[in-house]
Amino acid sequence: MKFNENFKNIAENYLFAEVADRTKKYASANPDKKIIKLGIGDVTLPLAPAVIKAMHGAVDEMADAKTFKGYGPYEGYSCLREKIQSYYRSFGVEVGVDEIFVSDGAKSDLGNILDIFAKDNTVLVTDPVYPVYVDTNLMAGRKVILADATEENGFLPMPDKKVKADIIYICSPNNPTGAAYTKAQLKEWVDYANGIGAVILYDAAYECFIEDNSLARSVYSVDGAKSCAIEFCSFSKMAGFTGTRCGYTVVPKALGDANKIWYRRQATKFNGASYVVQKGAEAVFSQEGQRQIKANIGFYKENAKLISECMDRLKIKYTGGKNSPYIWLKCPDGMNSWQFFDCLLENAQVVGTPGSGFGRNGEGFFRLTAFGGREETEEALERIEKLFAK
Ligand code: PLP
């Protein structure tokens, strides 16, 4: 027996471990200080009442032989897939019900989709990047190349015709930078991908935070995307399903055999998301559910606005905040990412995420999230403002 040697090529994920370690050390040396965490990308508000009600109803169905459900369809229940189709329609995008695959979350699908692609494909990711795209490909032994996302290009790199890639990852609104592509910018990526026969793996996990009409809620709002793009989306940030687990992936029939092979892959390795969870996800699209989840998203957006306004007052440059739950800021006074982390922790007792953990272009930047409580966000900002007001 031999282990997969490719695991040796993956860097240990030091980022969150190191954040936790430094925070713990500080807390034990300073037990009287209250630490506020604006670092992690997890939500804090509970599931919407409409979701809870639907899930309770589904549990009752499972308790009765007449309504009990065993294995469900690999691709998800059609009642949920139809609701997802209508959701796309609500922002002017048409996708087929048979192009939608429900899963236990976007992270699983982002990793699993790689089963359908050959090993010798070259992968292009932006830097800084959500680490899952890089690590899943390194595990499979693929070559990964980087597109620089920098202050100069607003953290939105555009295609370079000289670069040849087969699999291109785009995350918009982006984690960690909060930057989001306009439809016109995405059109350039779609044309580039179609031109060289590449596939775009489009991560739309944060689309529900988009409010500007010029920005794309879906890659399919761009002509030509159906022949080159697979889209991943999630109920995690949209409806607080980080612990409940549900997501969906759109694999267009116009993209060669992708739809057929993905179905074959799922039928072999996946037995569907749980019925109870899918009923909860379906309730997200009810009138009540939409009203409730929009109120929750609005709450996080208000946090994002408060953070952005604080950065504006301090004249600290940042991206994100408006169409994203992330605020990606330039560390003040020339500090690098970890120096700023220590400075915030020691002087304001606020924890964020050092940008350098997301790639070399993240050095000198820092990520704050809008997923905290209101009072703690306000208190954190007060402390930051006191520290950096000139
Ligand atoms: N994609 C991005 C860009 C994310 O930031 C995250 C989670 O933080 C995910 C996907 C994972 O989503 P899920 O909870 O559906 O697995």
Residues whose N, C-alpha, C, O or C-beta is under 5 A from the ligand:
A	BS01	PLP	G41 G105 A106 K107 S108 Y130 C171 N175 D203 A205 S234 S236 T242 C246 G247
